[in-house]
Amino acid sequence: MSKNINIYQALHVVRQKMTLNQWNWIGVGVALTLFILL
């Protein structure tokens, strides 16, 4: 449960920074995807 909350908070921060640096958002998105799959 806490894991999902942490991911939600991370995604919220990423959304705020996405407009500043889309490449960082892409990197974080890939990292989160791998984290969830692993």
N, C-alpha and C positions, 0 to 999 in steps of 0.2 A: 504494500500500500504506500509506504513512504517513498519507495522507489519511483512510483508513478507521480507522486507529488513533486519530487525533485526534478523529474523530466519535464513536468509542466512548467515549473519555475524557470528551468533552463530555456525552454522554448519561448517563454514570455520575454526573457532578457534578449534572446536571439532576435525576436521580432522587432524589438526596440532598436537594435543595432543593425538590422538588415539594411535599412536605407543608407546607413553610413558606410557599410562595406559588405556588398553582396557576396564577395568571394569568401569572407569569413563565415557568413551564414551558410554557404554551400559546404564549407569544410566542417562546420559544427553539425550540419544536417547529416552528412555522411558518417561522422563520428558517432552521433546518436543512433543512427540506423544500425551501425555495426555493434554498438553497445547493447541495443535491444536484442539483436539477433544472437549475440554471444551470451 
